[in-house]
Amino acid sequence: MHRSIGFYLRIYGKILVQDIKSKMSYRSDFIISTIGMICTNIAGFVSFWILFQNFPSVDGWSYYEMLFLYGFSLVSLTPVQCLFDNNWSLRIYVYSGDFIKYCFRPINLFFYYQSEIFDIKGLGQLAFGIGTIVYAWAKLGLPVTVLMILKMIVFLITASLIMIALQNAAAATCFWIQNSFYVLDLVFRFKDYAKYPITIFSPVFRFIFTFLMPIAFIAYYPSLVILRPDEIPLLSWLSPVIGLVFFFLSYKFWMYGAMKYSGTGS
């Protein structure tokens, strides 16, 4: 049964309100978790500062360019943190047999499952990431124009699709692999490399991070459109297409596993 986008947005709005209400009933947990996430991001900020106390640049990348990459990666990773956090519980529902309850609703299965959880703590990461971008943008003296802001928004959205796709695909392995947590955890840990320019890695890792585990598209390639407009590689311009393709393929893979689900658990 095909539903309109408006229908899903209305449904999601109602689910979101109820999920936030339930989380706000445990305010201390929310506050502590948010503070913890912000402290983790501050630690990353400080690590760059310490590094550049000893080196004026890293492979031609200045302190503020690295900060821009860091902020860009934080913002682009926020959607997967906020909107797709339920992927971490997928294996539990599958192995227990409880996933079967999602298979009998007259709405898209992927949407229904993912919309159940909204990780509001990710908004702290979003705020910190935006603040880092604005600070680095000002220090680099980048022009502030409508076109630049539109480019920023488009490339942030499409960059986020890469990490969403990676997490979707990794989480969906639970439909076939019993110890799928390690696959998901490994993919998630790769995100830490997204905040660095790919040029600092060896040719082997450049290939891996571009074509096999494409984390270079989470920050490096899309951010070049803003940071270095005079030397934008083709892969930067292709990143929106690559993001959409990867997301679509991960969705199909996730749905394929869900449709094969027997409901017997493991």
Protein Blocks (a to p, Z undefined) as FASTA:
>chain_A
ZZdfklmmmmmmmmmmmmmmmmmmmmmlmmmmmmmmmmmmmmmmmmmmmmmmmbmbgehi
afklmmmmmmmmmmmmmmmmmmmmmmmmmmmmmmnopmmmmmmccbdfklmmmmmpccfk
lmmmmmmmmmmmmmmmmmnopacdfklmmmmmmmmmmmmmmmmmmmmmmmmmmmmpmklm
mmmmmmmmmmmmmmpcfklpcfklmmmmmmmmmmklmmmmmmmmmmmmmlccfklmmmmm
mmmmmmmmmmmmmmmmmmmpnoloZZ
